[in-house]
Amino acid sequence: MTEIPADIRDLLACPRCGGVLRDSRVGGGETLTCDACALVYPVEEGIPVLLAERAQPRTQAEA
């Protein structure tokens, strides 16, 4: 797993609502989760994929 450097992660925000993103793991993969709107964004090879069409609702992503 390639972690996102803290100084970069602190600059990221949810593209849907502007909420704070926190590190999470869903389905064995690294993700970023917005607690404000409950969307989960994938992280691929250490790169956050902050595209609305790639996000999943937290409950669906955890299934």
Secondary structure in CASP SS format (residue, H / E / C, confidence):
PFRMAT SS
TARGET T0000
AUTHOR 0000-0000-0000
METHOD secondary structure of the structure
MODEL  1
M C 1.00
T C 1.00
E C 1.00
I C 1.00
P C 1.00
A H 1.00
D H 1.00
I H 1.00
R H 1.00
D C 1.00
L C 1.00
L C 1.00
A E 1.00
C C 1.00
P C 1.00
R C 1.00
C C 1.00
G C 1.00
G C 1.00
V E 1.00
L E 1.00
R E 1.00
D E 1.00
S E 1.00
R E 1.00
V E 1.00
G C 1.00
G C 1.00
G E 1.00
E E 1.00
T E 1.00
L E 1.00
T E 1.00
C E 1.00
D C 1.00
A C 1.00
C C 1.00
A C 1.00
L E 1.00
V E 1.00
Y E 1.00
P E 1.00
V E 1.00
E E 1.00
E C 1.00
G C 1.00
I E 1.00
P E 1.00
V C 1.00
L C 1.00
L C 1.00
A H 1.00
E H 1.00
R H 1.00
A C 1.00
Q E 1.00
P E 1.00
R H 1.00
T H 1.00
Q H 1.00
A H 1.00
E H 1.00
A C 1.00
END
